[in-house]
Amino acid sequence: MHFWDPRIEEMPVAELEKVQYRLLKTLVYRMYSFSDFYHARMKEAKVHPDDIKKLADIRLLPFMYKSDLRDNYPDKLFCAPQNELVRYHVSSGTTGKPTVVGYTRKDLDLWTTSLARGLTSCGIGKGDVIQVSYGYGLFTGGLGLHYGAERIGATVLPTSVGNTERQIELMQDLKATAITCTPSYLIHIGEAADRMGVSIQKDTQLRSAIIGAEPWSETMRTRIYETMGVRAYDIYGTSEISGPMFSECSEQKGIHIWGDIAIPEIIDPETGEPLPPGEHGELVMTVLQKEALPMIRYRIGDLTQILDEPCPCGRTHPRIQRISGRVDDMLIIRGINVFPSAVEHAILKIPELSGHFMIEVDRKGSLDDMLVRVEMAPEALSDKINDLINIKRKVEHTLKNALNVAVQVDLSEPGSLPRFEGKAKRVIDRRVF
């Protein structure tokens, strides 16, 4: 069994909880003293840092929400001065405003350490060649795994996304042993390799895959192993908590959440009340050592459960089960978070449209495909094909800028899309994971 830091990873639970309490107490005092936003929220909840007398008192603290980041765009929640920031990452927002996350040097080091532990727990280390096929740039995936892989002494092949045939050639030529990407892109690589006459199992040295950023299942894990000979490990994170941070170990029995880095809770999404281990509910995360953008009891919106039985690997930190869904209506398209409300916000800016729309999501081969049906405004109707082509291009361009992912657009006649008396059902998701 491989460990990056056995002293921390195998720490007795009672000792780990003492570390968590000390870090939590420090975090709460810091937020109360230096965050006007969280100071006000604590006063509203009638809670003071002195009220946190034991680890279980975390439930006295108020929640933070995705909307808090949007309402305080771009950096009003930051607790570090700008001259201490070394990086920004940006993700799509629910109403056109993105979520901006800042990082200090310590934040990046903590993120890298978390991934070093996770990659090592999957049996990856010095001597491995890791092909990083997550997107680089504003998206957190590529750079996060890149630095984590370098930390453990592996050789990094920073291919990013796309140019799949070239990726397969490099995988062969440079003898990649592991890959990090979305599960759908890994399957796409396998299908592309088949068309090229390349067997991933026989013609490459690829044996491990760290995959996440979109839903996937045990059935997909089995398919990947049977068709490609690759063991797939789940990885979890969101940009708000830094990026992809936590993964399964070689036992593949749940995702380890490093207790000295974060405290996971499961709550009833309706009441906000904590649920015991084994109960399914909404994941809430407190990141204990973040400097630039500290998060206390952040309601992520993902549905899972905490596993309370010990992991056979010997690590004592909390584990969560595979994410089973979302509390809200967020879609994940090719690793990018897409909210129907963001689609609505974008199309309402286009005068040629009525504002009515439908979203259809499917899986073409192994990749997600999203079609947005938009309804024309009556005054925009034209019998000139060039006019319609220009409107379609305008909508596609607007949506791509708003969502950070390209989607197909279909123009519908006025009055042709469904109307709803109650809650609008604007999404048809035909994907099977």
FIFI-718704 format. One record per atom (N, C-alpha, C): z negated, x, y negated. Coordinates in steps of 0.02 Angstrom, whole numbers, plus 50000, padded with zeros to 5 digits. Layout:
<pts>
ZXY/...
</pts>
This chain:
<pts>
500005004350060/500005000050000/500005004449938/500455002949890/500525007049831/500135003949772/499785008149735/499415005949676/499605010549618/499675007649558/499775011649498/499105014149472/498615009649470/497945011449446/497435007949491/497285010949549/496845007549597/496155005949569/495895010049523/495235008649495/495215001849461/495755000249424/495794993749390/496004988249438/496524989649478/496824984349520/496364982049576/495914986449600/495454984549653/494734983649627/494664982949562/493994982249532/493644975949560/493014976449579/492654970549603/492684964949551/492724958849575/492824953049531/492264952649479/491644953749498/491084953249450/491164958349394/491384964349412/491484969549361/492084967849317/492614965249348/493204963249309/493024957749259/492614953049279/492414947649233/491994950249174/491604955449186/491234958549131/491724961749081/492234965049107/492744967949064/493094962549024/493274957049058/493614951449024/493184948548968/492534947648982/492094944748931/492054949248870/491974955748882/491934960448825/492574960148783/493144960148816/493784959948780/493874953248745/493674947848778/493744941248747/493314940748684/492694943148688/492244942848631/492534946748572/492804952648586/493114956648534/493704953048503/494124950048546/494714946448523/494524940548478/494034936648498/493834930748460/493574932748392/493154937948389/492904940248324/493474942648280/493954946048311/494524948648272/494944942948244/495084937948285/495484932248262/495114928248209/494464927448218/494064923648170/494044927248103/494044933948105/493974937848044/494644939148009/495184939748047/495814942148017/496394937148022/496314931648057/496834926648061/496614920348023/496904919147965/496744913147927/496894906947968/497444907248005/497644901448046/497114899948099/496914905048139/496444903648194/495734902648169/495564905748113/494914904448082/494844896948065/495374894348034/495364887248016/495344882748078/495704884748130/495714880748191/495034880848225/494694886548224/494024886948254/493524882748214/493584882948148/493134878848107/493244871448120/493884869648128/494044862648143/493744860548211/493734865248258/493444863948324/492694864848326/492404866848268/491684867848262/491434873048314/491794878648318/491594883948362/491594890548323/491094894748338/491014901248304/491034906648358/491234912748342/491234918048392/490554918848427/490004917548392/489344918248423/489234913148478/489644907848480/489574902748532/489844905048599/490244910448598/490534912948660/490034917748692/489624914948736/489074918748766/489214920948838/489734918048868/489934919948936/490674918548943/490974921148995/491694920549004/491924913249008/491524909049040/491714901949047/491744898348980/491444901248928/491454898148861/492144898548829/492614901648862/493294901848835/493554894748825/493314890048865/493554883048859/493304879748794/492844882948759/492624880248694/493144881648639/493564886548651/494034888848599/494634884148595/494904883248535/495474878748527/496114881848555/496594877548572/497234879648598/497694882248543/498184886148564/498754887848522/499374884948556/499884883248514/500474879748539/501114883248515/501654881848550/502304884448529/502454882348457/502264876248440/502404873748372/502034877848319/501484881048338/501124885148289/501554891048267/501934893948313/502374899448295/502944897048251/503194891148267/503744888348226/503494886648156/502904883548152/502644881448087/502434887348043/502314893048075/502104898948038/502634904448038/503264902348047/503834906948049/503884910747982/504074917147982/504194921148042/503584925048067/503104926748021/502584931448042/501894929748015/501784923347999/501134921547970/500564921748020/500724922048085/500204922548136/500034929748154/500414934448126/500294941448143/499624943748116/499284947948155/498634950748135/498674958248124/499274961048123/499364968148109/499824968748049/499704973548005/500144974347947/500834976647968/501324975347926/502024976947944/502124984247959/501764988647924/501864995747935/501584998248001/501244993848039/501014995648106/501474992748160/501964988648140/502414985648189/502964990748207/503124991048271/503654995648293/504254991948322/504184985348334/504744981548361/504644974048350/505204970548344/505224963248345/505644961048406/505454955548436/505894951848481/505914944648457/506474941348468/506584934548442/506864930148496/506584924248505/506844919448553/507034913048518/507424908848551/507654902648520/507064897948510/507094893948458/506574889048442/506794882048459/506324877248451/506464870348470/506854866548417/506824868748355/507164865048302/507584869648258/507864874748288/508304879148250/507954885348226/507294885148217/506914891148197/506714894948259/506864901448262/506684905348321/505944907148322/505714909648378/505044912348385/505084919848376/504714922548329/504714929648315/504074932748342/504144937948381/503564941448409/503584948748386/503034951048358/502984957948336/502574962048385/502684968548386/502334973048431/502104979248394/501484981148406/501244987748385/501384992648441/501264998948429/501345004048482/500895002448541/500275000248528/499814998548583/500074992548622/500354987648588/500634981748622/501174983748671/501624988148650/502164990448694/501874994348753/501374998348740/501065002248793/500734997748845/500404992448821/500074987748866/500584984048909/501134981948877/501674978548911/501964983048965/502094989348948/502374994148995/501894995449052/501244996049037/500744997149090/500724991349138/500754985249112/500744979449155/501334979549204/501924981249178/502514981449221/502494987449269/502194992949248/502124998649293/501704996649354/501164993049341/500754990649397/501154986049442/501524981349411/501904976449451/502454979649492/502844983949461/503384987249497/503114991449555/502564994949542/502264999049595/502024994649652/501744988749635/501494984249687/502054981549731/502664981749706/503254979649745/503544985349786/503224991149783/503464996849821/503995000949787/504075000149721/504575003749683/504235009449645/504555015249642/504235020849608/504705026649597/504425032449591/504815038449578/505305039549636/505925041049619/506445041849669/506895035749674/506655029949648/507075024049646/507545024249587/508125021149594/508595020049539/508595012549525/508355010549466/508275003549449/508825001349401/509224996749423/509764994049382/509484988149342/509434988949276/509144983649234/509724979249209/509784973349239/510324968749223/510074962549188/509514963249154/509314958249104/509644960149038/509694955248993/509984956548928/509544961048885/509864965648851/509514969948803/509594966948733/509124968548689/509174966048620/508594961648603/508724955948571/508194951448550/507824948548609/508174947448665/507864945048727/507394950448754/506814948448779/506304953448799/506434956648867/506854953648909/506904955748978/507124962948987/507704964748958/507994971348970/507554977048950/507334977048888/506924982648863/506244982948897/505954977048912/505314977048947/505344980549014/505814978549056/505874981649122/506104988849117/506514990349066/506754997249056/506155002049048/505705000349002/505145004848989/504655004949048/504564999149081/504124999049140/504395003449195/505055003249206/505355007449258/505295014849242/505405016549178/505335023549159/504615025949167/504135021549153/503425023449158/503245025549230/503525022249280/503345023949349/503755029849376/504195032549334/504575038349355/505225036849388/505435030549388/506075028749417/506645030749370/507245031049396/507835032249356/508135025549336/508265024549272/508495018049246/509245018049236/509565012849260/510275011649248/510325005449204/510395006249138/510345000549091/511004996649083/511184992849134/511834989449135/511854983249092/511274980249077/511234973849042/511604968449081/511884963449047/512194957749081/512954958049073/513314955749123/514034955249118/514404961149148/515074960949144/515504966249172/515304967549244/515284962149284/514974962349350/515304967249398/515964967549398/516294972149444/516094979449429/516054981049365/515834987749346/515114988949368/514694983849363/514004984549385/513964986149460/514394982849498/514404983949571/514644991049586/515134993449550/515375000349559/514825005349544/514475004249488/513935008749469/513365008449519/513225002449544/512715001549595/512865005949656/513505006149675/513705010349732/513685017849713/514005019449657/514095026549640/513445030049623/512985026349590/512355029449568/511775027749614/511945024349669/511465023049724/510845019249700/510955013749664/510395009549642/510015006749702/509365007349700/508945004749754/508584998249735/508554996749671/508224990649647/508604987949587/508534981449576/508864978349519/508384973349488/508424972549422/508044967349387/508544962949350/508504956349362/508984951649331/508744944549345/509124939649323/508974932749340/509194931549412/508884926849448/509094925549517/509814923249522/510044919149475/510734916749478/511224922449468/511044927349426/511504932949416/511514937449478/510954938149512/510954942149573/511414938949626/511374932449633/511824929049680/512554929749658/512664929349593/513344930349567/513604937349583/513164942349577/513364949149596/513564949449669/513174946149712/513334946049783/514004942849797/514144937249763/514784933849773/515364938049747/515254941249688/515784945549661/515914951449707/515384954249736/515464959849782/515874957649843/515744951749868/516134949249925/516874948949909/517024946549848/517734946049828/518054952949822/517644957949806/517894964849800/517934968349868/517684964949920/517664968149985/517084972849994/516554971949953/515964976149955/515384972149985/515054975050033/514444972050061/513844975150028/513454971149991/512844973849960/512384976850013/512344973650070/511904975850123/512134982350156/512784983050166/513044988750203/513324994350159/513584992450100/513944997350059/513544999749998/512934997349990/512504999649935/511815001249964/511395004449922/510715005849943/510215001049911/510464995549884/510024990649850/509584987149902/508924987449891/508464984449938/507934980049905/507844980549839/507334976649805/507624973449742/507374967549725/507584964149663/506974961049630/506884962449566/506354959349527/506694954049484/506594947749501/506994942449470/506554937049440/506794934249385/506424928949351/506814926449291/506464923549243/506744920849180/507074914049190/507094911549252/507354904949266/507064902549332/507064895949345/506774893549408/507154895949469/506784897349522/507094898849587/506594897149641/506834897049703/506434894349757/506384899249815/505944897349864/505894901249926/506554901049964/506904895449960/507554894949992/508034900149964/508014901049898/508444906049867/508234913149887/507574914249894/507334920749916/507614922449986/507584917450029/507834918450097/508584919650097/508944915850056/509674916750051/509844923850027/509484926249977/509614932949950/509504938250005/508984937450043/508834942350095/509344942050152/509524935950172/509984935250229/510694937450211/510914936250150/511604937850132/511684944750101/511144947550072/511204953850037/510734959350065/510254957350106/509784962250131/509294964750079/509184960650027/508754962649971/508124958349970/507544961549963/506914957949956/506824956149883/506724949849869/506684947449799/505954945949782/505744948549724/505054947649700/505074943749634/504624938949629/504584934749569/504234938549513/504484937749452/504164940649393/504064935149342/503524935649302/503364930349255/503174933049187/503354929349136/503144930949068/503504926649019/503274926648958/503614923348903/503604928048843/504064927048797/504084931548740/503434931348700/503114925548697/502504924948657/501934929348683/501914930448749/501374934548777/501604941848785/502204943348766/502524949948762/503214949948792/503304946648848/503924946748885/503764946448959/504214948349004/504054948549076/503494953549087/502924951249114/502334955649120/502034955949189/502074950449227/501694949849289/502154948249347/502024951249405/502464950249462/502084949149526/502444947249577/502184947349645/502084954549667/501704955449721/501644961949753/502054961749817/501994966849858/502404967249919/502234961649968/501654958449961/501474952850005/501854946449988/502104945949926/502484940049903/502084933649913/501454933849892/501004928049900/500704926049833/501114925749781/500884923749716/500924929449666/500934927649602/501034932349548/500354934749522/500244941349523/499614944249500/499604944249423/499084941349395/498954941549322/498404946649311/498574952349280/498074957649272/497514955149226/496904954749254/496354951649219/496114955349158/496244961949155/496054965649095/496574964949040/497134961649055/497664960549007/497694953248984/497564948649030/497614941449013/497154937349056/496954931649029/496554926749066/496974920449075/497154918649136/497514912449148/497034906649159/497224900849134/496854894649149/497364889349169/497144884549207/497554878749224/497194872549196/497554868649156/497254862749126/497664856549144/497344850849138/497704844449142/498134843849080/498794843249088/499224843049028/499114836948984/498814831649011/498684825648971/498024826148933/497494828548967/496824828548936/496634835348906/496964840648929/496774847348907/496164850148942/495894846348990/495294848549025/495464853649079/495034858749089/495164863849141/495174860849211/495604863549253/495644861449323/495414867349367/495124865749425/494874871149469/495444874549506/495324880549534/495834883949573/496114879349628/496754879749638/497084875549688/497374869149659/497144867149599/497404861149567/498024862949526/498524858649529/499144859749493/499084857249422/499304861149373/499274858949304/499654863749259/499504863249194/499854867349143/499514874149135/499924879349132/499664886149125/499484887449052/498884890049042/498644892148976/498474899548982/498684903448932/498584910748937/498244913448874/497734917548885/497424921448831/497584928748844/497924931948797/498104939048804/497574943148768/497224947148804/496594949948780/496654955748732/497194959648735/497214965748695/497794966248647/498164960748637/498724961048591/498494962048519/498854966148483/498664967648413/499094963848363/499754964048371/500194961148320/500174953548320/500224950548379/500234943248385/499744941148439/499084941148424/498594939048475/498674931648492/498574930148556/498644923148579/498004921248616/497674916048592/497074913348626/497234906448651/497144905448716/497254898948749/497934895948729/498444899948739/499124897848722/499394893248778/499574887148759/499844882348806/500584883748817/500734886948873/501414889148886/501874883348904/501604878348938/502004872648958/502274873049029/502164878749063/502384879449132/501864876449179/502094873649234/501654870449283/501564875049344/500934876249362/500784880549420/500064879249441/499794883749483/499094883349502/498834890349513/498174891149507/497854897549521/497664897749595/497834903249627/497684904249698/497014907849703/496544904949739/495874907849739/495734912149801/496144911849853/496014916149910/496244923249895/495894928249923/496064935249909/496774936849932/497104941249895/497774943449916/497694948849969/498094948650022/498054953750074/498174960850048/498474961549989/498614968149962/497984971749939/497444968049929/496814971149907/496684970749832/497174968549794/497074967849722/496634961749708/496174962549662/495664957449651/495814952949592/496364953949557/496514950249496/496764943249513/496724938549465/496954931749478/497694931549496/497884926549534/498594925449550/498774918249535/499394917349516/499664910549507/500234909449556/500324903149573/500884901249617/501524901149577/502084901249612/502734900749580/502754894849531/503064895749473/503124890349424/503544884749454/503274878549450/503614872949482/503994868449433/503884869349368/504224865049320/503924865949251/504094861249207/503884861449137/503544854949118/503064855449071/502754849549043/503244846148994/503614850148956/504074847448906/504774847048935/505264846048891/505954845148914/506364851448908/506044857248906/506404863448899/506834864848960/507444867148948/507894869449000/507934877048998/508054880049055/508184887249056/508894888249081/509324890749036/510034891649049/510194899049048/510354901849105/510524908949111/509974913249079/509344911349090/508784915249066/508574913748995/508924909248961/508774907648891/508444900748888/507894900148850/507564893748840/507984889348793/508134883248816/508534878648776/508164871948772/508024869648711/507694863248701/508214858148678/508224852248708/508674846948683/508574845648609/507964846348584/507834845248513/508204850348470/508304856448497/508684861548460/509424859648457/509684856648511/510374854148512/510444848648459/509974844048458/509994838548410/509974841248338/509524845948326/509454848948260/510104852048237/510464855248283/511094858648266/511654853748251/511714848648294/512294844148285/512204839448226/511574838248206/511474833948148/511714837248083/511834843748086/512094847348028/512854846648021/513174843748072/513904843448073/514124836448054/514424835547995/514584828847970/515104825248013/515504828848051/516024825548091/515734822148154/515084822948166/514764820048225/514294814448206/514194809748254/513754804048241/513014805748250/512874811048287/512184812948303/511974811148373/512374806948408/512224805348478/512514810748523/512144812548576/512374817848621/512064816948690/512364820248739/512104820748807/512194827848831/511714830148870/511754836948899/511814836248974/512314839649003/512404839749075/512364846949099/511904848249145/511804855049171/511974855049245/512364859949264/512574860549334/512584867949351/512704869349413/512764876349435/513454877249464/513874881249430/514544882749453/514514889349490/514584889149556/514474895049596/513744896749594/513574902349564/512864904349560/512604904449489/513034902649440/512834903049370/512754896049340/512264895449294/512154889149261/512744887449215/512894881049211/513424878649167/513134872749127/513194872949062/512924867749019/513474864648977/513544858148983/514034854348944/513674849748896/513864850048833/513574845548782/514114840648761/513994834348776/514454829048754/514214826548687/514624827048636/514444824848569/514904819148547/514634814648509/515014808748488/515294809748418/515924808448410/516244809148345/516014803648297/515974805348234/515874800348182/516534796648172/516524790048161/517154786248155/517624789048102/517344791348046/517774793747992/518094800548008/517864803748062/518134810348080/518694809848131/518804803848157/519334803048207/520014804848177/520414808048217/521074810148193/521564810048251/522184808548236/522704808848288/523034815648291/522774820248251/523044827048250/522624831448297/522954834148348/522594838048398/522264844148369/522564847148318/522264853048287/521604851548252/521554845548224/520924843448192/520364843148244/520514840248302/520014839648355/519824846448383/520324850748391/520184857548416/519714861248368/519844860448303/519434863948253/518714861248254/518634854648262/517954851848265/517594854348327/517944854448383/517644856848446/517414864148438/517834868248409/517644875248398/517044875848352/517024871648301/516474871748253/515814870048289/515834864948332/515234862948368/515014868448416/515484871348452/515324876748499/515004882648462/515294884448405/515034890048365/514324888548340/514224882448315/513564880548289/513044880648344/513214877948403/512734877748458/512574884748484/513084888948488/512954895748513/512484899448466/512574898648401/512134901848352/511424899148357/511364892648370/510704889448371/510334890848436/510694891248492/510374891648558/510374898648588/510774903148559/510854909948586/511164910048655/511524904848672/511894904648736/512514900248725/513074902348754/513694898548747/513684892448792/513894886848765/513934880548804/514624877548795/514814873348843/515434869548836/515304863248795/515814860948760/515744855048718/516304850148735/516124843848740/516604838448751/516534833448694/517084831948659/517074827048605/517174820048633/516704815548618/516744808648642/516894803848584/517204798248600/517374793248549/516754789948521/516784787448459/516204783948430/515974778148473/515324777648484/515034772248522/515064772948597/515324778548622/515434779248694/514834782048731/514384785648697/513804788548731/513224783448735/512784784048785/512244779148795/511774778748735/511514772748724/510974771548676/510354769748716/509774771448689/509144770448726/508654766448684/508344761548716/507834757548681/507164761148680/507004764548735/506384768348738/506524775648726/506164779948763/506254787248757/506964789048779/507314792548736/508004794448752/508024799248811/508474798048857/508574802448915/509244805948905/509214811648874/509824815048853/510034820748899/509664821948953/509814827648997/509944825249068/510504827449096/510654826549167/510684833449197/510204835049240/510174841649271/510324840949345/510904843449365/511124842849434/510984849149475/510654854049446/510544860349482/510054859349540/510174863049593/509714863249650/509494870449658/508834871649653/508574878549656/508344880249725/
</pts>
